[in-house]
Protein backbone atom coordinates (compact mmCIF):
# COMPACT_ATOMS: atom_id res chain seq x y z
CA UNK A 1 0.00 0.00 0.00
CA UNK A 2 2.86 2.31 0.79
CA UNK A 3 4.27 1.71 -2.68
CA UNK A 4 0.96 2.71 -4.30
CA UNK A 5 0.73 5.82 -2.15
CA UNK A 6 4.33 6.76 -2.91
CA UNK A 7 3.73 6.19 -6.63
CA UNK A 8 0.56 8.27 -6.54
CA UNK A 9 2.33 11.10 -4.73
CA UNK A 10 5.19 10.90 -7.25
CA UNK A 11 2.81 11.02 -10.24
CA UNK A 12 0.78 13.88 -8.75
CA UNK A 13 3.98 15.76 -7.91
CA UNK A 14 5.33 15.24 -11.42
CA UNK A 15 2.06 16.40 -12.98
CA UNK A 16 1.93 19.47 -10.74
CA UNK A 17 5.56 20.26 -11.55
CA UNK A 18 4.85 19.93 -15.27
CA UNK A 19 1.77 22.16 -14.96
CA UNK A 20 3.67 24.83 -13.01
CA UNK A 21 6.54 24.72 -15.54
CA UNK A 22 4.05 25.00 -18.41
CA UNK A 23 2.32 27.96 -16.73
CA UNK A 24 5.58 29.85 -16.21
CA UNK A 25 6.77 29.13 -19.74
CA UNK A 26 3.44 30.22 -21.22
CA UNK A 27 3.59 33.50 -19.28
CA UNK A 28 7.18 34.08 -20.36
CA UNK A 29 6.28 33.48 -24.02
CA UNK A 30 3.22 35.74 -23.79
CA UNK A 31 5.31 38.48 -22.20
CA UNK A 32 8.04 38.14 -24.83
CA UNK A 33 5.42 38.27 -27.61
CA UNK A 34 3.83 41.34 -26.05
CA UNK A 35 7.19 43.10 -25.73
CA UNK A 36 8.11 42.17 -29.30
CA UNK A 37 4.79 43.52 -30.59
CA UNK A 38 5.21 46.74 -28.61
CA UNK A 39 8.75 47.23 -29.90
CA UNK A 40 7.69 46.54 -33.48
CA UNK A 41 4.90 49.13 -33.15
CA UNK A 42 7.34 51.61 -31.61
CA UNK A 43 9.72 51.11 -34.54
CA UNK A 44 6.85 51.57 -37.03
CA UNK A 45 5.83 54.76 -35.26
CA UNK A 46 9.40 56.03 -35.23
CA UNK A 47 9.76 55.32 -38.96
CA UNK A 48 6.43 56.95 -39.82
CA UNK A 49 7.00 60.07 -37.71
CA UNK A 50 10.59 60.46 -38.89
CA UNK A 51 9.47 60.33 -42.52
CA UNK A 52 6.71 62.85 -41.84
CA UNK A 53 9.03 65.23 -39.99
CA UNK A 54 11.65 64.97 -42.72
CA UNK A 55 9.21 65.79 -45.49
CA UNK A 56 7.78 68.67 -43.44
CA UNK A 57 11.23 70.21 -43.26
CA UNK A 58 11.69 69.88 -47.03
CA UNK A 59 8.23 71.33 -47.63
CA UNK A 60 8.92 74.31 -45.36
CA UNK A 61 12.27 74.95 -47.04
CA UNK A 62 10.66 74.74 -50.50
CA UNK A 63 7.93 77.25 -49.65
CA UNK A 64 10.50 79.63 -48.21
CA UNK A 65 12.60 79.29 -51.38
CA UNK A 66 9.55 79.80 -53.61
CA UNK A 67 8.70 83.04 -51.83
CA UNK A 68 12.26 84.24 -52.38
CA UNK A 69 12.11 83.31 -56.07
CA UNK A 70 8.90 85.29 -56.44
CA UNK A 71 10.34 88.26 -54.56
CA UNK A 72 13.53 88.21 -56.63
CA UNK A 73 11.45 87.91 -59.82
CA UNK A 74 13.15 84.69 -60.89
CA UNK A 75 12.39 83.30 -64.36
CA UNK A 76 8.91 81.79 -64.67
CA UNK A 77 10.36 78.42 -65.67
CA UNK A 78 12.29 78.17 -62.40
CA UNK A 79 9.27 79.28 -60.41
CA UNK A 80 7.10 76.69 -62.20
CA UNK A 81 9.60 73.95 -61.33
CA UNK A 82 9.54 74.95 -57.68
CA UNK A 83 5.75 75.12 -57.70
CA UNK A 84 5.64 71.55 -59.05
CA UNK A 85 8.11 70.56 -56.35
CA UNK A 86 5.84 72.16 -53.74
CA UNK A 87 2.90 70.07 -54.95
CA UNK A 88 5.02 66.92 -54.87
CA UNK A 89 6.28 67.65 -51.36
CA UNK A 90 2.79 68.48 -50.07
CA UNK A 91 1.50 65.21 -51.51
CA UNK A 92 4.34 63.27 -49.88
CA UNK A 93 3.68 65.03 -46.57
CA UNK A 94 0.00 64.09 -46.71
CA UNK A 95 0.95 60.49 -47.48
CA UNK A 96 3.41 60.45 -44.57
CA UNK A 97 0.74 61.89 -42.28
CA UNK A 98 -1.72 59.18 -43.33
CA UNK A 99 0.91 56.54 -42.56
CA UNK A 100 1.53 58.09 -39.14
CA UNK A 101 -2.21 57.98 -38.45
CA UNK A 102 -2.20 54.25 -39.17
CA UNK A 103 0.32 53.53 -36.43
CA UNK A 104 -1.04 55.72 -33.63
CA UNK A 105 -4.34 56.19 -31.91
CA UNK A 106 -3.30 59.39 -30.17
CA UNK A 107 -5.82 62.02 -31.26
CA UNK A 108 -3.89 64.95 -29.82
CA UNK A 109 -0.67 63.91 -31.53
CA UNK A 110 -2.54 63.67 -34.83
CA UNK A 111 -4.01 67.12 -34.24
CA UNK A 112 -0.49 68.47 -33.74
CA UNK A 113 0.62 66.64 -36.90
CA UNK A 114 -2.19 68.20 -38.94
CA UNK A 115 -1.24 71.60 -37.59
CA UNK A 116 2.40 70.96 -38.49
CA UNK A 117 1.35 70.07 -42.04
CA UNK A 118 -0.77 73.18 -42.55
CA UNK A 119 1.64 75.64 -40.88
CA UNK A 120 4.11 76.05 -43.80
CA UNK A 121 1.34 77.31 -46.10
CA UNK A 122 1.45 80.63 -44.25
CA UNK A 123 4.88 81.31 -45.76
CA UNK A 124 3.29 81.94 -49.16
CA UNK A 125 1.32 84.88 -47.77
CA UNK A 126 4.28 86.85 -46.40
CA UNK A 127 4.18 90.49 -47.52
CA UNK A 128 7.89 91.23 -47.11
CA UNK A 129 11.13 89.59 -45.95
CA UNK A 130 10.60 90.52 -42.29
CA UNK A 131 7.12 88.99 -42.40
CA UNK A 132 8.57 85.88 -44.08
CA UNK A 133 11.18 85.49 -41.35
CA UNK A 134 8.54 85.93 -38.63
CA UNK A 135 6.25 83.39 -40.29
CA UNK A 136 9.14 80.96 -40.71
CA UNK A 137 9.85 81.29 -36.99
CA UNK A 138 6.23 80.46 -36.17
CA UNK A 139 6.26 77.47 -38.54
CA UNK A 140 9.48 76.21 -36.94
CA UNK A 141 7.91 76.61 -33.49
CA UNK A 142 4.88 74.53 -34.56
CA UNK A 143 7.18 71.89 -36.04
CA UNK A 144 9.36 71.82 -32.92
CA UNK A 145 6.26 71.41 -30.75
CA UNK A 146 5.23 68.42 -32.86
CA UNK A 147 8.72 66.88 -32.78
CA UNK A 148 8.84 67.22 -28.98
CA UNK A 149 5.41 65.60 -28.64
CA UNK A 150 6.51 62.72 -30.89
CA UNK A 151 9.71 62.26 -28.89
CA UNK A 152 7.72 61.99 -25.67
CA UNK A 153 5.19 59.65 -27.27
CA UNK A 154 7.82 57.35 -28.75
CA UNK A 155 10.01 57.51 -25.67
CA UNK A 156 7.37 56.47 -23.20
CA UNK A 157 4.32 55.53 -25.22
CA UNK A 158 2.15 57.84 -23.13
CA UNK A 159 -0.73 59.87 -24.52
CA UNK A 160 -0.13 63.57 -25.12
CA UNK A 161 -2.04 66.19 -23.08
CA UNK A 162 -4.61 67.89 -25.33
CA UNK A 163 -4.07 71.40 -24.03
CA UNK A 164 -0.31 71.69 -23.88
CA UNK A 165 1.01 68.95 -26.13
CA UNK A 166 2.82 67.47 -23.11
CA UNK A 167 2.55 64.09 -21.45
CA UNK A 168 -0.48 63.44 -19.30
CA UNK A 169 1.11 62.12 -16.09
N, C-alpha and C positions, 0 to 999 in steps of 0.2 A: 504494500500500500504506500509505503514511503517512497518507493521508486516512482509510482504513478504520480504522486503529489509533486515530487521533485521535477519530474518530466513536465507536468502541467505548468508549474511555476516557471520552468525554463522556457517553455514555448510561449507562455503569456509575456514573460519578460522580453523575449526576442521580438515578438510581435509589437509590443509597446515601444521598444527601442527603434524598430524599423519605422513605426508610425511617427515617432518624434523626429527621427532623422529626416524622413520624407517632409514633414511639416516645416522644419527649418530650411531644408533645401528649396522647397517651393517658395517660401517667403524670400529667400535670398535671390532666387531667379526673378520673382516678381519685382523686387526692389531694383535689381540690375536692369531689367527691361524698362521700368519706369524712369530710371535715371538716364538710360540710353535714349529713350523717347524725348525726354526733356532736353537733353543736350542736342539732339538732332534738331528739335524745334528752335532752340536758341541759336544754333548755327544758321538755320534757314532765315530766322529773323535778322540776324547780323548781316547776312548776305543781302537780303532784300533792302534793309534800311541803308546799308552802305552804298548800294547801287543807286537808291533814290537820292541820297545826300550828294553823291558824286555828280549825278546828272543835274541836280538843282544848282550846284556851283557852276557847271558849264552853262546852264541856261541863264543864270544871273550875269555871268561874264559876257555872254553873247548879247544880251539886251543892253548892257552898258556900252559895249563896243558899237552896236547898231546906233545908239543915240549919238555917240561921238561921230560916226560916219555921216549921219544926217546933219549934225551941227557943222561939220567941216566941209559939207557939200561934196562928199565923195561921189565918184561916178555911179550912175544908176545901176550899172551892171554889178558892181561890188555890193551895193546896197541890196540888190535883188538876191544875190547869193547869200548874204547874211540873213535876209528875211526868210529864205528857204531853210537855212540852218536853224533859225529860231523855231520854225514850225516843226522841224525834225526833233529838236531838243525838247520842245513842249510835249510832243507826242511820246517821246521816250520817258519823260518825267511822269506823264499820266500812266503809262504802262508800269513803270517802277512803283508808283503809288498803289496801283491795283494789286500788284504782287505783294506789297507790304501789307495791304488789307487782308490778303488771304492767310497770312501767317500770324496775325494778331487779332485779338478780340477787344483790345483796349480802345474804347470810343474816344477818349480824350486825346490819346496819342494820335489817332487818325484825324481828329479835328486840327491838331497842331500841324500834322503833315499836309492837310489841305490848305491850311493858312500859309505854310511854307511854299507850297506850289504856286499859290496865287500872288504872293508878295512881290516877286520880281516884275510882274506886269506894270507895277507903278513906275518903274524906271522909264518906260516909254513916254510918260506924261510930264517929265521934267521940263521946266520952262527955261532953265539956264544951268550952267555947270554947277553952281552952288546948290541949286535944288537937286540936281542929279546926285551929287555927293551926299547930301542929306538923305535922299531916298535910298541910296545904296547902303548907307549906315543903318537905316531902319530895316531894310531887307536882310542885311547881315545879322542884325539883332534877332529877327524872327527865325532865321535859319539856325543861329546859335542856340536859341531857346529849344528848337526842335531837336537838335543834336544832343543837347544836355538831357532832354527827356528820354530820348532813345537810349543814351548811355545808362541812365538809371534803370530803365525798363529791362534792358539786356543784362545789365550787371546783377540785378536782383530779381527780376521777373515780377516786380510789384506793379500794381496799377498806378497810373499817374493821377494826381489830384486835379480835378476839373478846373479849379479856379486859378491855380498858380502854375500848373505844369510841373509840380514837384510830386515826390512820392507821398502817398497817403500812408502814414505810419500809425 
